[in-house]
Amino acid sequence: MSTHLAITLLVVAFLLLLVVQVVILFYVRGALTGDEASEPVDEEPQPHRRTETAGLVGRLRRNGAEQHSRTVREIEALIDLRALVPARTTMPSTQGWAASPLTVSALVREVLETRPQLVVEAGSGGSSVWVGYCLERNGGGRCVSLDHDADYAAKTRADIERHGLTDYVEVVHCPLVSVDVAGETFQWYDLSKVEGLDGIDIVFVDGPPGTTGPLARYPAFPVLRDRCAPGARFILDDAARPDEKAIVHRWTHEHGATVVDRTPGPLGCATVRAD
């Protein structure tokens, strides 16, 4: 699919989504107005109902505006990604558990600007493909994507092969094992399954999933820091969630990391530097 056609389809999808949002807003507003009109005419209007209705309509408007703004930002980020990194075939979806276009855009720009020799991903997926294209464009570098789920690792590996990026990206199945970090036990990736993780320049932290335990992604920094090159960057996905906020706080206060960037979005991402 050409870049021009892909952008055209994205714009069309955005316009359709916008129309749907407007229709829903007016439908709900009309339904609420209809409820008010159904009140008996010989009774005084109920002030509390009018107040509740006005408040609900106001919230719907604000939520609709926020959703519209988020949608626009995500589409803009995806268009920018397509322009920055042309792909040879269809890219993996950014829906579901995948990193959002805004997060992937932050990762892509970091890779293109800093030209890393080694990128490590805690959690594989569509981001692995984007990083592979960036390394190819840079003319060198290696990405090692760790995944605790064998089936998902196989899927990502197939995507890497389909895009012809096996020279740049290695997907490793690393089951979760108990890892001790300063007296706390976490379930994290078994690094005995992978070799050569030294001199890391960028770590993209998008796993393990939160269902594996509280602060599931916390070990990434303390476990990998000694394997990193000076000034390495850790990009934490879903940074607006409570657990990830706590993780960034602990990285900065317990391990001396410095927050250098935050990407907006429903969940966003945060970039910290290992000083």
ChimeraX attribute file (.defattr): number of C-alpha atoms within 10 A of each C-alpha:
attribute: neighborCount
match mode: 1-to-1
recipient: residues
	/A:1	9
	/A:2	13
	/A:3	14
	/A:4	12
	/A:5	10
	/A:6	14
	/A:7	18
	/A:8	13
	/A:9	12
	/A:10	16
	/A:11	16
	/A:12	12
	/A:13	13
	/A:14	17
	/A:15	12
	/A:16	11
	/A:17	14
	/A:18	16
	/A:19	12
	/A:20	11
	/A:21	16
	/A:22	13
	/A:23	12
	/A:24	13
	/A:25	17
	/A:26	14
	/A:27	12
	/A:28	14
	/A:29	19
	/A:30	12
	/A:31	12
	/A:32	16
	/A:33	14
	/A:34	11
	/A:35	12
	/A:36	15
	/A:37	11
	/A:38	8
	/A:39	12
	/A:40	9
	/A:41	8
	/A:42	6
	/A:43	7
	/A:44	8
	/A:45	13
	/A:46	10
	/A:47	9
	/A:48	9
	/A:49	12
	/A:50	14
	/A:51	11
	/A:52	11
	/A:53	17
	/A:54	15
	/A:55	12
	/A:56	15
	/A:57	17
	/A:58	13
	/A:59	12
	/A:60	17
	/A:61	16
	/A:62	12
	/A:63	13
	/A:64	17
	/A:65	13
	/A:66	13
	/A:67	15
	/A:68	17
	/A:69	12
	/A:70	16
	/A:71	17
	/A:72	15
	/A:73	16
	/A:74	20
	/A:75	18
	/A:76	17
	/A:77	19
	/A:78	20
	/A:79	20
	/A:80	15
	/A:81	20
	/A:82	19
	/A:83	13
	/A:84	16
	/A:85	17
	/A:86	15
	/A:87	17
	/A:88	12
	/A:89	11
	/A:90	12
	/A:91	16
	/A:92	15
	/A:93	13
	/A:94	16
	/A:95	10
	/A:96	7
	/A:97	10
	/A:98	17
	/A:99	21
	/A:100	24
	/A:101	23
	/A:102	25
	/A:103	26
	/A:104	24
	/A:105	23
	/A:106	20
	/A:107	24
	/A:108	21
	/A:109	15
	/A:110	18
	/A:111	23
	/A:112	17
	/A:113	10
	/A:114	12
	/A:115	19
	/A:116	22
	/A:117	17
	/A:118	23
	/A:119	29
	/A:120	23
	/A:121	24
	/A:122	21
	/A:123	27
	/A:124	30
	/A:125	26
	/A:126	19
	/A:127	27
	/A:128	29
	/A:129	27
	/A:130	25
	/A:131	27
	/A:132	28
	/A:133	25
	/A:134	26
	/A:135	26
	/A:136	17
	/A:137	15
	/A:138	16
	/A:139	10
	/A:140	15
	/A:141	20
	/A:142	20
	/A:143	25
	/A:144	24
	/A:145	26
	/A:146	26
	/A:147	27
	/A:148	22
	/A:149	17
	/A:150	13
	/A:151	11
	/A:152	16
	/A:153	21
	/A:154	16
	/A:155	15
	/A:156	24
	/A:157	22
	/A:158	14
	/A:159	20
	/A:160	24
	/A:161	14
	/A:162	15
	/A:163	16
	/A:164	16
	/A:165	20
	/A:166	18
	/A:167	15
	/A:168	23
	/A:169	25
	/A:170	21
	/A:171	25
	/A:172	22
	/A:173	23
	/A:174	22
	/A:175	16
	/A:176	17
	/A:177	14
	/A:178	12
	/A:179	16
	/A:180	13
	/A:181	12
	/A:182	7
	/A:183	7
	/A:184	9
	/A:185	12
	/A:186	20
	/A:187	19
	/A:188	24
	/A:189	24
	/A:190	17
	/A:191	17
	/A:192	7
	/A:193	11
	/A:194	15
	/A:195	8
	/A:196	9
	/A:197	14
	/A:198	13
	/A:199	17
	/A:200	24
	/A:201	22
	/A:202	27
	/A:203	27
	/A:204	23
	/A:205	23
	/A:206	23
	/A:207	22
	/A:208	24
	/A:209	14
	/A:210	12
	/A:211	8
	/A:212	14
	/A:213	11
	/A:214	13
	/A:215	19
	/A:216	19
	/A:217	25
	/A:218	23
	/A:219	22
	/A:220	23
	/A:221	24
	/A:222	14
	/A:223	15
	/A:224	16
	/A:225	22
	/A:226	13
	/A:227	16
	/A:228	20
	/A:229	18
	/A:230	14
	/A:231	15
	/A:232	20
	/A:233	27
	/A:234	28
	/A:235	26
	/A:236	28
	/A:237	24
	/A:238	22
	/A:239	24
	/A:240	19
	/A:241	14
	/A:242	10
	/A:243	17
	/A:244	23
	/A:245	16
	/A:246	14
	/A:247	21
	/A:248	22
	/A:249	15
	/A:250	15
	/A:251	21
	/A:252	15
	/A:253	11
	/A:254	10
	/A:255	14
	/A:256	13
	/A:257	22
	/A:258	19
	/A:259	18
	/A:260	12
	/A:261	13
	/A:262	17
	/A:263	18
	/A:264	15
	/A:265	19
	/A:266	16
	/A:267	17
	/A:268	19
	/A:269	28
	/A:270	24
	/A:271	25
	/A:272	23
	/A:273	20
	/A:274	21
	/A:275	13
